[in-house]
Amino acid sequence: MKTMKAVVLTGFFLNLASQAVANPTITRLDGTVSESNTLTIVGERFSEKEHQKPLVWWKADLGGNPSSHGRTQVWSKSVSGEPSTEHVSDGSMQAFRFDHGESSGTAIGEILFDSDRIYLNRKMMTDFDVRRNLALRSRVTNIQGGSFKVGDLVRGEESGATAVISQIIESANRTELFFSGEGGSVNDAAAPLDFRYGEIMSAGNVSATNVEGSENYPTGLFRTFNFKTIRFWGDAGNNIFLGTQGAETNQYRLTAERTGGGTRWPDDLEFPYAQEKQEWVHEEVIYKSSTVGESDGLWLFEVNGKAVHNDPITTVTEAHNSRYNRIAQSQVSNGAQPESWVYYDSIYIDDSWHRVVLCEESEWSECSKKEIQIPQTWSDSRIDIIVNLGIFHDSDNIYFYVVDSDGNANSRGYGVCLKCPSQTEVSIE
């Protein structure tokens, strides 16, 4: 990792003439702008914040558990994944990765909260293609002649289809056979030949009956990569998620379950967002619960500063009257091919909309990729933060923004020249 630049600030001022009167205003920074240093932001109209620290601050560089710079130091469920240097975001030393092909479930750990609003900022990357890393599954019963084994070549006696077993999951009334994405007729790119519902499948002396699907829907071989990149849950089963089904497309869709409104398909979204391989993205969620049965809630999702979804939604109803209270990251149902890795650099979650961010643009409306800063104390006129330069560690100019309780920010950033001598003034005409 490159050495972080340090700049001592004394009397830093901007032309604030165009700032909206009601919005936060930064008048001074006290301290040194360097990675992990404490910096004081002085100004006006920051608004009061009930909890000084964020709910969660986690960064892969700091280990598997959330940092003590946030209020939560332990995930609500055990951490899944491992540290890795295979793919690392600029300015970081390592990432945390999780293989969706190894097990279904979620990456990292769940976060619990008790608030009618949430701000989430995360930096992540997927090292797979949901259209190509599909799980291939056939459920079977009535196994005869022994047991199937990983590596067995299975043949359908009626279809003639073949596939190599990569994983076996046993349950009380059936066995799930997952197949490799390589080898066998099921992976023939030109004309795949699949197993049939009801046929006998065999490998050597071992045989079983294919029960994948039903008489009405005789699937035979199930192809899926059901990837929900983020999901909010309530105790009444109501939930909302952004996801894609790789057997159909790599375009994300938004679904609010059990509260009406149905699915917002890719063409319904403000910005069509597709799952792409090996691209670090900065994602944000700004959430506010709806009143019961009303479409006045908010679940704004942004990627690199572009709004993917910003329409009013219903999050609670009379039948499902529970506010969202937990967050799951990168959930996959029914598996994927091995080495379907998702990488995380950092996750910031707070139960208010207050925040401090850095970006390279001098206008708030132009900010694309944002690096979240970590508040430790917060008042209407003073904020102490832990500096998180991230991808901006080697930038020339960066700009600070303060966002208040209602989501209002200083429209023009407070500029810092990282590569200039001390006492440098960055002004905006």
N, C-alpha and C positions, 0 to 999 in steps of 0.2 A: 504494500500500500504506500502511496506517496505521502511525504511529509506534509502536514497541514500548515498553511500559511497563517501567521499571527499578525494582526493589525491592531494597534492601540488606538482607541478613539477618544478624542477630546474635542468637545464642541462641534459635533456633526450636525449640520442643518440642511434641510431641503426647502425648495420653494413649495409651500403648502397652500398657495392661494386658491387652487382649484379643489381642495379637499371639501367634501360635503361636511357641513357643520355638525351633523348628528353622528358622523362616522368616527371611529377611532383615529387619533392623531399621534404619531410618534415624533417627539421633539428631541430626544437624545438617547444615545446608547452609552452606557458606562461599562468598561471592561475590555476584554480582548476577544476578538472573533477568531477562535481556534477550536478545533474539534474537542468536544467534551468539556470545554471551559464554561464557567458560569458567567452569564452576561445579563446586565440589567437594562431593561427597556423602560424609558420614562416618557410619559405623554398624557393624553386625556381621553376620556370616554371609552376606556377599555371594558367597562361594566364590571360588576362584582361577580366573582366565581365562587360557588359554594365549596367545592373541593379544590384545593390548591393544585394538587398533582393530577395528572390524567388517570383514568381507570387502569389502563394498561400501556406500558411501553416495553416492547420486546425488540431486540435486535440480535441477529445471529452472531455478530461479533462478540456479544456479551454472554453467550451461553444459551442453554435450552429453556431456562425459565424466564419469565418476565423480570424486568429490571426493578430495583428498589426505587428508581426515579418515578415509578408509577405506584398506584395504591394496591395493585394485585401482583403478588409475587409467585403465585402458583396457578397453573391452568386448572380448570374445573374437571378435566379428564386427563389421563396420562398423556404425556407428549409422545407423538408418533413422528418418526423420522430420524435423521442423523445429520451432523455437520458435514459440510462438503466444500471443497475448493474447485470442483469441476466447472461450475459457472458462478461467478461472483460479480455483483453489481459494482460499478465504478465507485471508488472511494471506500469500499469495504474490504475486509480480510477473508470472510467466508460467508457461506449461505447455509440454510438448513433445508434438506430435501426429504421428500416422501415419495415412495414408489406405489402408485395406484394399482400396479399390476401384482403387487405382493399381497394386498388385502383391500377389501372394500372399507369404506369409512372415511374419516376426515383427516386432513393433515394438521400438524401442530396440535393445539388443544382447544376445547370450547371455552368461550368467555361468557360468564353470567353477568347480568346487569339488572338494575331496578330503576328505570327512568323512562320518561315518555319521549326521550330523544337520545340520539347517538351521533357522534362523529367518528368515522373510521378512516384511517389512512394506511395503506400498505403498499409495499414494493415486492413484486413477485414475478416469476417467470415459469412457463410450462415448457418442458423439454420433450414434447410429444406432439403428435397430430391426432386429434380425436377421430379423424376420418380413417386413419390407417392402423391405429393401435387398438382396434376393436377386440373386446373379449368375445371368444367363440365358445359357446356352451351348449351341451346337451345333457338334460336330466335323464337318468335311467333308474329303473327298478328291476326286481327279480334277477339279481346277479347270480349266475351259476358258474361252477367250475373253478372257483378261487376268487382272486381280487385283481382289479385293474391296477396298473402301476404307472407312475410318471415315466414318460418315454415310450410307452406302448403305442404301436400303430393300430388304430381302431378302424374296422371296416363295417359298413352297413350292408347287410346281406341282400336287401332289396335294391337299394339305391346304388350300391357300389362305391359310395363316397368313402373317403379316407381322411384321417387326421391324426396328429400326434398329441398325446395327452401331456399337458404341461402342469396341471394342478387338479387335485381331487378333493372335493369337500363332501364329507359324509353328514347326513342328517338322519332323523329317526325313520322317515318313510321314503327316502330317495337318496341318490348319490348324484352330485353335480360333477360332470367331466368338463374341464376347461382345456381348450386345445391351443397349440402353438400357432403363432401367426405365420409360420413358415412350414412348408412341407404338406403333403396331402392334397387331395382334390378340392378341399374347401378353400384353399388359398390360391387356386388357379385364377390368375388375374383376368384371363380372357373369358373363361367359362367355368366358374366355380360349380362344383357338384356337391350338394349338401345332403346330410342325413335326412331321413323321413320319420315323421311321427309314427310310432307303433311298430317300427321295424326292429329286428334283432341286430344289435351291434356286438362285434366280437373282436378279441385280440388273443390269438392263440386258442387256448382251451376255455378262456373266460368269455362269457356272453351276458347280455342284459337287454332289457326292452327299453326303447326310446320313448320317453314320456314328456319330451319338450313341447309344450303347447297343450292343445286339447283337441277333441274331435271336431269342434267348431273352428278352432284356429290351430291347425296341425303344423306347427312351426318346424320341428325337427332339429334345426340348428338356430340358436339365438345369437344374433350379432348385436353388440351394444358397447357404447362408451358413454354412459350417462353421467356427465360431468357437471356438477353444480359448483361453480367457482366460489360462491358465497351464499350463505343461507341464514336468515333470522327466524327463530322459532318462538312460539308462545305455548303455554302449558295446555291450551285447549286444542292443540293440533294445528292452529292457524300458523302459516309460515309464508315466507316470501324468499324466492331465490332467483339468481341469474345463472342460467345453465345452457348447455348444448348437448344434443344427442348425436354423437359422431356418426351413427349409422345413417343419418339424414343430412347433416350439414355441420360446419364448424362455426356457424353464426349463433351468437347467444340470443336467448329469449328470456323474458322476465315473467315469472308466474307467481301470483299471490293465491295460495291455496286456502279454501274453506271460507273466504271472506268476499267472494264475488269478484267480478272484473275479468276473470279468465286470464289467458296468456297474452302478453304483448309479444307478438312475433317480430322477427328481425325488421320487417318493413314498417312495423308500428313504432319502432324506437326512433329517438331523435338522431342518434348516430349509430349506424349499423356496426356492431362490434363483433369481431371474429376471433376465435382462439387461434393464436399463431405460435409456432415453435421458436424457442430460443430468442424471445424478445422480452426484456425487462420492462415492466409497465408500472406506472404509479396510479393506483386506484383509490378512489374516495367514495364513501357512503355517508350521506347526510339524511338521517331518519328522524321523523316525528310521528308519533302514534296518532291515528285518527280518533275522532269521537265515535261512539258506538253506532255502527250502521251508516256512517256518513263517509263520503269520499272527500275527506279533507286532510288525509294523512300525507306524509312525504316520504319517499324512498328514492332520493336522488343518487344516481350512480354516475361517477365520472371516471374516465380513463385518460391520463395525460392531459387533464384540463378540459376534455370534451364531455358534455353531458350525454350519456347514453339513454337515461330515463329520468324524466323530471315531471311526470304527470301526477295529478292528485290520485290517491289510492285509498281504499278502505282496508284497515289492518285489524279491526275488531268488529264483531257483530253481536247480536243478542245470543246467538247460538254458540259463538266462539269468542267469548268476552274475556280474553286474556291478552294483555299487552305482550309484545315480543320481549323476551327476557334472556335469550342466549344466542350466541353467534357461532356458527360452524364455518370452517374454512376448507375449501377444496374437498367437497364430498363426492365420492363416486359410489354408485349403486351397481351391483352385479359385475364388478371387476373390469379389468383392462389387461392388455398385454404386459408382460414383465418389462421393467425399465421404462415405465411411463412416469417419469419424474416430474414433480412440481417443486420449484425452488422458492424459498422465502428469504428476503433480506431483512425486513422490518415490518412491525405491526404496531400502530398507535390507535388506541380506542379511548374515547372519553364520553361520559354521560352528560356532557354539555356541548354546545357548539363553539365555545371559546377555543381559540387556538392561535399559535404563532407559526408562520411558515416563511420559508425562503423560496425565492424563484429568481430566474435570470431576467425576467421582464420587469420593466419599470411601472407598468400599468397592471393593476389587479385583474382586469378583464382579459389581459393577454397572457396571464400565467398558465403555463402548460404543466410541465413536471414540477412538483412542489416537494420540498424537503421539510418535514414537520420538525418543529423545535419542541423541547420538553420543558414545560413550565414547572417550577418548584414552588413559587409563591406568585400570587395574583391579586392585585387590587385595581381600582378604577384608574389609577395613574402610574402604576409601577408593576412590572413583571420581571421575575428572575427566571431565566431559562438555562437549560443545559444545551449548548450549541451542538447541532447535528448537521454538519456540512454535506455529508453524503456525496452525491454526484457533483456538487459544486465546489469540492475541495480544491480544484485547480482553476476555478473561474476567475475572470478579471473583475467583474462587477456583480454583486448580488444585492437583492432587495428584500427587506423585512416587511412583513405584513402582520397586523394584529386583527383578529376577527372577534367580535363581541358576542354576547349571549344570543342575539337575534340573527347572527350570520353576516353582519355588516363589517366591512373591512376598509382600511384606508385605501382610497382608490389609486393613489400613487405610492409606490414603495419608498421605504427609507433606504437609500443606497449606501453600500459599502464597497470600496475599491480594495479588494484583497491583495492586489499586487502593487499598490501605490504606497508611498511613504506614509508615515503617521500624520494625523491631522489633515487628511485629505477630505475635501468636500465634494460630494457627488450631487449635482443639482439637476433638476428636470425643468426644462423650459416649457 
